[in-house]
C-alpha cells in the first residue's frame, strides 16, 4: 500500500497526541460529543492570519497559544468553562515540520494549563500567509452566560488587568518603541484569558476587549442603549505602558489585542465583585460608569478634557 | 458616536440575516446552544482556500455553497442531521461588497435547502487569497454515528452517485477537457451532500470521498485491518465522465472532490440498503468487497489487469 502523504503524517505525529475524548483519534471525518447534561454550550470561532494578528516570524508555539487563548478569552467573557476545540490550518506547502512541531507543542502546553483538548479539524495548503481558524466549545450552567447586552444607567464600567500593553508590544516588535524588560511583547504574544470568574454573580453585561477599549465599550453601549463615561486616570496601565510616555495613551485605549474583560456591574453587585477578585486573584478596576443618553463613549483625558480618537479601535475592512 | 467600521456593516448587512437560534443575532462574542436532549453532537471543521479548493474567480455564491456542502457531506457520512455552523472568513481587504453579498446569498439558499443556520464566526483581512473555515454541528441518536472504523472481510464496498465528475470538472475549468453540457463543472462547483440516510441501519463503516476514491478507501482498509478489491467496471461514472474517454479513468478514481458516500456493508444488510435506496432516491452501487489481508486497495482495470496509480489521491503537503 502506498505510504500516506505528508498531510497525514503531520496529523499523526503532531496533532493526534492533542486529541481528547470524542476526537476519535482524528481518524474520522468528525468528532462525537455527548453534551454534558444540564449545561448550555457556548461556541465561538476566531481566525488568525499571519501578518495581521500575529507576525509571520512570531514563534509558532506562541502563535498557537495566542490562537487558543483568544478563543478561551471569549469563553471567559461569558463566565463559561472550556470543553474542547476544532482547528483548521491553511499553511504554505513549504512550511517545515519544525513549524508544526512547535505549533503543536504550544497547543499541548495550553491544553494542559486550561483543561481542554483537540476535537478535530482540517489542514490545507495556501499560496498566502498561514491562516488559522479555531472553534471553541465551552459550557455554562443554563441561563448563566453573561451577554454583551445588559449594561444600564448607573452600572460601573470595569476592566480586568491592564489595558494597552499588547498594542504597545506590537509597536515594539515593529521598532517604534523600546521595551527594556520585554513585558509589552510578552503581553502581545501571550494574552491571559480571564477564566474562572462566576461573572453571572456580579456582571450585567460582559465581553472581552479585542479591538480596543473605546470601540469595544461602544458595543456594550449600543446593545444597552446607554452612554459610557470613562476616566483615563482610572484605566489601569502597566508600569511598562506608563513608562512609554503620555503620547502612547491614546494607542493604549484604542489599540486592541488586550483580551481583558470589560464588564457592566450594578452598584449593588460591587461587594460580590470584590469578593470574586479576592478569591480569584484576577484584578478588576472601575474605570467609569454607564449614563443615560444615546450610545456614546466619552473619555476624560489626563487634563480633564474630553479625548477624541481618529479611530476608536481595530477593523479589518 | 463614530460610525462603525466596514467590518461591522458587512456582518450586519450580509451575515446577520443568516443567524439562527442561539446566534444572539451575531452581536455577542459567542453563540449559546442548549443541546437537543438525548442526542449525540457530531462536529466537523473544513477549510477552503481560494486557488486550492476552489478557483479564485469561482462565483462567490457557489464557493459558499460548496464550503457548506463539503461540511454537510461529513455529517451525511455519519448518518447525522445538520444543526448549525460557525464560519470564519479571511479575505483581502479590497474584497468588494458584491463578493460578500453573493457569498451570503449562497449560504442563505443552502441554509434553506438543508435546514440549518449560522451560529457565529469571525471576519478578518489577509494579504493572501481568501481562506475560509467552517465548523458544522449535527446531531445523531446516541451510538448511531457510523464511523470510518468497522469494515471487515466479506463486507461490500458501496459508493453513492457517480465518481470522478468533480475532478474532471476542475480539468474542464483549467482547459484540459471539454464539457459540452456543463455537467462536470457543475459537479465540481456544487457537490450534493447525501443527507437523509439512516446509515446505521446497514453500513458498518462510512466516510465521504473527498481526496479520491482509492486513497479514501485506503483509510477504511487501514482502520478495519482489511484489504479491498474494486472493479472499475462497477464504479459508477456519469455519461459526461465516460464521454471524456478511457484515458481519464485513472483521474476519476484518484482526483477527489466527489463528496459521495463510501460504505462498508455486511452482506446481511444489503436488503436494508436496497430499501433505503428505494426510499431516499439516493443511488448506491456495489463496486467491490473487503477481503482479508494487510490494508491495501486493489483496483481491477477495464482489461482485467490490476491498475496502479502515481498517487492514490489528493494531499496538500
Interface residues (C-beta under 8 A of the other chain):
Chain A: X1 X2 X5 X6 X7 X8 X10 X24 X27 X28 X29 X30 X31 X32 X33 X34 X35 X37 X40 X41 X42 X43 X44 X45 X46 X47 X48 X49 X51 X52 X53 X74 X75 X77 X78 X80 X86 X87 X88 X89 X90 X93 X95 X119 X120 X121 X122 X123 X124 X125 X126 X127 X128 X129 X131 X133 X135 X137 X138 X142 X145 X147 X148 X149 X207 X208 X218 X219 X221 X222 X223 X294 X295 X296 X297 X309 X311 X312 X313 X315 X316 X317
Chain B: X1 X2 X5 X6 X7 X8 X10 X24 X27 X28 X29 X30 X31 X32 X33 X34 X35 X37 X40 X41 X42 X43 X44 X45 X46 X47 X48 X49 X51 X52 X53 X74 X75 X77 X78 X80 X86 X87 X88 X89 X90 X93 X95 X119 X120 X121 X122 X123 X124 X125 X126 X127 X128 X129 X131 X133 X135 X137 X142 X145 X147 X148 X149 X207 X208 X218 X219 X221 X222 X223 X294 X295 X296 X297 X309 X311 X312 X313 X315 X316 X317
